[in-house]
Amino acid sequence: MWIPRLIEKRIHQAVKTRPVVMLTGARQVGKSSLLQNLYPKHTYVTLDHIRQAELANDNPEYFLSSLSTPAILDEMQYAPELFRYLKVLVDENRSKNGQWILTGSQKFELMQSVSESLAGRIAIIELDTLSAEELRGAKARNLNSFLWKGGYPELWENQKLSVRDFFESYIRTYLERDLKAIINVSSLQDFQRFLRVTATRAGSLVNYRNIAKDVGVSSVTIKSWISALEQSGVVYILPPFFANLGKRMIKSSKLYFADHGLLCFLLNINSLDDWQGHIMKGNVWENFVFSEILKNNRYRPGYQLFFYRDQNGVEMDFLIEDKKTITLIEAKSTENPDKKKFNFNKIEPLFKKYSVECLVALNISDKKPLKMKNYTIFNPLHCLSE
């Protein structure tokens, strides 16, 4: 079953207006399948194949000149030498758009190559795993399983595929290939323990020393490994909101997994019943809400998306700053949370120059948002907030 992606219009628009388009995202989010589906007549080359990567790195000028355009070059991080020669080809005919479509899985490394070679010539678009909105649009069956299964496309396109087998293979492949290109992991056992310990910190402030203590490695190593996960699009680091609130705001950031299905696997949540009864149900729900904010909007951590917490312990799970609008979002996994714990009335007065919208993401069965007196209730699994 092919599931249309919300990002397709952005890709088409970029291809029409830019010489080069790059689609980034973690492994298995569907980059290759999406581009081949959108542009079936384009020349397609995957640098994931060792032989192709060797040819591209050994003689990049010949490699590119031998391809018919327009072309899709998949997994560009394996042939970084191509970027410099792409610039030459693009500059020979800057008015010809959409000739090169690239993909890559290691964001920071790719961005460095792009900034050095293709600045001003390339549109960069990030693809995430499937969102609940995309699954609703495709009329996917058993939508409630999305809460623990997550949004990796293969899990929804192949209903017979074991979720557990998929994630075990995913982690094993990730350890054996991608991470070795970023860091030197001396003990796979330590790293696998690190992944599971990190999962127990989802939705919490990052404390490198505590994680290091539980894993049995140094805090320097933990910083390196978390950075590697971030580079590969596996986790996001969400900073606190800073405006004119200065010293009242804490400096530590929160950690979230890009896909809550991988988080559930690492927490040994393998069914909806497991999810309902798990001690970290609230954290997983918060991570789910976070990932839906990313997938259905163009908000990114540290740019428009933050969390709020001051030195007095007043908290808000998510704060979105979009021009002159502030959106405050509380994420609660229960159907009937204690409304006295909502902090909208404490935080909203701080943003007098903004239009403030207050939302509560609850695990309710309603298929439409519910307008309350001071806030709106919605379930991201069933509907958007507006």
CORCORSUL-V802856 format. One record per backbone hydrogen bond with DSSP energy under -0.5 kcal/mol. NH is the residue of the N-H (numbers start at 1). CO is the residue of the C=O. E is the energy in kcal/mol with one decimal. If there is no record, write none. Layout:
# CORCORSUL-V802856
((NH;CO;E) (NH;CO;E))
This chain:
# CORCORSUL-V802856
((4;2;-0.6) (8;5;-1.5) (9;6;-0.6) (11;7;-1.9) (12;8;-2.5) (13;9;-2.4) (14;10;-2.3) (15;11;-2.6) (16;12;-1.6) (17;13;-1.0) (17;14;-0.5) (18;14;-2.1) (20;121;-1.6) (21;100;-2.2) (22;123;-3.2) (23;102;-3.2) (24;22;-0.6) (24;125;-2.7) (25;104;-1.1) (29;26;-1.3) (34;30;-2.2) (35;31;-2.3) (36;32;-2.4) (37;33;-1.8) (38;34;-2.3) (39;35;-2.7) (42;39;-1.4) (43;70;-2.1) (45;72;-2.5) (47;45;-0.6) (47;74;-2.8) (49;46;-1.0) (53;49;-2.3) (54;50;-2.4) (55;51;-2.2) (56;52;-2.3) (57;53;-2.3) (58;54;-2.6) (59;55;-2.1) (63;59;-2.5) (64;60;-2.3) (65;61;-2.0) (66;62;-1.5) (67;64;-1.4) (71;99;-2.6) (72;43;-3.6) (73;71;-0.5) (73;101;-2.7) (74;45;-3.0) (74;72;-0.6) (76;103;-3.3) (78;75;-1.6) (79;76;-2.0) (82;79;-1.9) (83;80;-1.1) (85;81;-0.8) (86;82;-2.3) (87;83;-1.7) (88;84;-1.0) (89;85;-2.0) (90;86;-2.8) (91;87;-2.5) (92;88;-1.1) (93;89;-0.6) (93;90;-1.3) (94;91;-0.6) (96;93;-1.6) (97;95;-0.9) (98;18;-2.9) (99;19;-0.8) (100;19;-1.6) (101;71;-2.6) (102;21;-3.4) (103;73;-1.9) (104;23;-1.4) (107;105;-0.7) (107;231;-2.2) (110;106;-2.2) (111;107;-2.7) (112;108;-1.8) (113;109;-1.7) (114;110;-2.7) (115;111;-2.7) (116;112;-1.5) (117;113;-1.6) (118;114;-2.5) (119;114;-0.6) (121;118;-2.4) (122;118;-0.7) (123;20;-2.2) (125;22;-3.0) (125;123;-0.5) (127;24;-3.2) (130;151;-3.1) (135;131;-2.0) (136;132;-2.6) (137;133;-2.1) (138;134;-1.5) (139;136;-1.4) (140;135;-2.6) (145;142;-1.6) (146;143;-1.9) (147;144;-1.5) (148;145;-1.2) (149;145;-2.9) (150;146;-1.7) (155;152;-1.5) (156;152;-0.6) (156;153;-1.4) (157;153;-2.4) (158;154;-1.9) (159;157;-0.6) (161;158;-1.7) (166;162;-2.4) (167;163;-2.2) (168;164;-2.4) (169;165;-2.3) (170;166;-2.4) (171;167;-2.6) (172;168;-2.0) (173;169;-2.7) (174;170;-2.5) (175;171;-2.6) (176;172;-2.3) (177;173;-2.1) (178;173;-0.6) (179;174;-2.2) (181;177;-0.8) (181;178;-1.0) (182;179;-1.6) (183;179;-3.2) (185;183;-0.9) (186;184;-0.9) (191;187;-1.9) (192;188;-2.7) (193;189;-2.0) (194;190;-2.3) (195;191;-2.3) (196;192;-1.7) (197;193;-2.5) (198;194;-2.9) (199;195;-1.7) (200;196;-1.2) (201;198;-1.5) (202;199;-1.4) (203;255;-3.3) (204;201;-2.3) (206;253;-3.1) (211;207;-2.1) (212;208;-2.6) (213;209;-2.3) (214;210;-1.9) (215;211;-2.2) (216;212;-2.9) (217;212;-1.4) (222;218;-1.8) (223;219;-2.3) (224;220;-1.9) (225;221;-2.6) (226;222;-2.8) (227;223;-2.1) (228;224;-1.8) (229;225;-2.2) (230;226;-2.2) (231;227;-2.7) (232;228;-1.9) (233;230;-1.4) (234;229;-2.6) (235;229;-1.0) (236;256;-3.2) (238;236;-0.6) (238;254;-2.9) (239;237;-0.6) (241;307;-2.2) (248;245;-2.1) (249;246;-1.7) (250;309;-1.3) (254;238;-2.9) (255;204;-1.6) (256;236;-2.4) (258;234;-2.6) (259;234;-0.5) (263;259;-1.3) (264;260;-2.4) (265;261;-2.2) (266;262;-2.2) (267;263;-1.4) (268;265;-1.6) (269;264;-3.1) (270;268;-0.7) (275;271;-2.1) (276;272;-2.7) (277;273;-1.8) (278;274;-0.7) (278;275;-0.9) (281;278;-1.7) (284;280;-2.5) (285;281;-2.5) (286;282;-2.2) (287;283;-2.3) (288;284;-2.4) (289;285;-2.5) (290;286;-2.4) (291;287;-2.6) (292;288;-2.0) (293;289;-2.0) (294;290;-1.8) (295;291;-2.4) (296;292;-2.2) (297;293;-0.8) (302;305;-2.6) (303;300;-2.2) (304;300;-1.8) (305;300;-1.8) (306;319;-2.4) (307;239;-1.3) (308;316;-2.4) (310;314;-1.7) (311;248;-1.5) (313;310;-2.0) (316;308;-2.4) (318;329;-1.9) (319;306;-2.9) (320;327;-2.6) (321;304;-2.7) (321;319;-0.5) (322;320;-0.7) (322;325;-2.8) (323;321;-0.5) (325;322;-1.9) (326;355;-2.4) (327;320;-2.5) (328;326;-0.5) (328;357;-3.0) (329;318;-2.6) (330;359;-2.2) (332;330;-0.6) (332;361;-2.4) (339;337;-0.8) (341;338;-1.9) (342;339;-1.3) (346;343;-0.9) (347;343;-1.7) (348;344;-3.1) (350;347;-1.9) (351;348;-1.9) (354;351;-1.5) (355;324;-2.8) (356;354;-0.6) (357;326;-2.8) (359;328;-3.1) (360;376;-2.6) (361;330;-3.3) (362;360;-0.9) (362;378;-1.9) (363;332;-0.7) (363;334;-0.8) (364;362;-1.7) (370;377;-3.2) (371;369;-0.6) (372;370;-0.7) (372;375;-2.5) (376;358;-2.1) (377;370;-2.8) (378;360;-2.2) (380;378;-0.6) (382;379;-1.7) (383;379;-2.2))
